[in-house]
Amino acid sequence: MFQCEDCGRVFRRLKRYRENRGPTGENPLPEIYWACPFCGGAWFKVADCPVCGERWPEEQLTEGICPDCGGMILRQLAELADKEFSREERRYIREMIQI
């Protein structure tokens, strides 16, 4: 999915625009670009976080998870590790996953 930077609308498909820019006359140079189908504005890719369902810019997701949920998952994992593993085991786990 995409979201428009100008009007904020969310859409599934970009619209192809063609404008004549360049020398006027018999054969003007066309400029072809893809933009928001509603206002012709710039766009960015968005996706829904599978944990919370909120929509985020794709570039802010890590393995498809939003930063808020990623932080929550890591906090829960740390709490679980504190309860279930000894200090030596936690150190080993950190080394193995390079935290």
RASUL-V317676 format. One record per residue. N is the residue number from 1. RES is the residue in one letter. SS is DSSP state (h for helix, s for strand, l for the rest). Layout:
<<N;RES;SS> <N;RES;SS>>
This chain:
<<1;M;l> <2;F;s> <3;Q;s> <4;C;s> <5;E;l> <6;D;l> <7;C;l> <8;G;l> <9;R;l> <10;V;s> <11;F;s> <12;R;l> <13;R;l> <14;L;l> <15;K;s> <16;R;s> <17;Y;s> <18;R;s> <19;E;s> <20;N;s> <21;R;l> <22;G;l> <23;P;l> <24;T;l> <25;G;l> <26;E;l> <27;N;l> <28;P;l> <29;L;l> <30;P;s> <31;E;s> <32;I;s> <33;Y;s> <34;W;s> <35;A;s> <36;C;l> <37;P;l> <38;F;l> <39;C;l> <40;G;l> <41;G;l> <42;A;l> <43;W;s> <44;F;s> <45;K;s> <46;V;s> <47;A;s> <48;D;s> <49;C;l> <50;P;l> <51;V;l> <52;C;l> <53;G;l> <54;E;l> <55;R;s> <56;W;s> <57;P;s> <58;E;h> <59;E;h> <60;Q;h> <61;L;l> <62;T;s> <63;E;l> <64;G;l> <65;I;s> <66;C;l> <67;P;h> <68;D;h> <69;C;h> <70;G;h> <71;G;h> <72;M;h> <73;I;h> <74;L;h> <75;R;h> <76;Q;h> <77;L;h> <78;A;h> <79;E;h> <80;L;h> <81;A;h> <82;D;h> <83;K;h> <84;E;h> <85;F;l> <86;S;l> <87;R;h> <88;E;h> <89;E;h> <90;R;h> <91;R;h> <92;Y;h> <93;I;h> <94;R;h> <95;E;h> <96;M;h> <97;I;h> <98;Q;l> <99;I;l>>
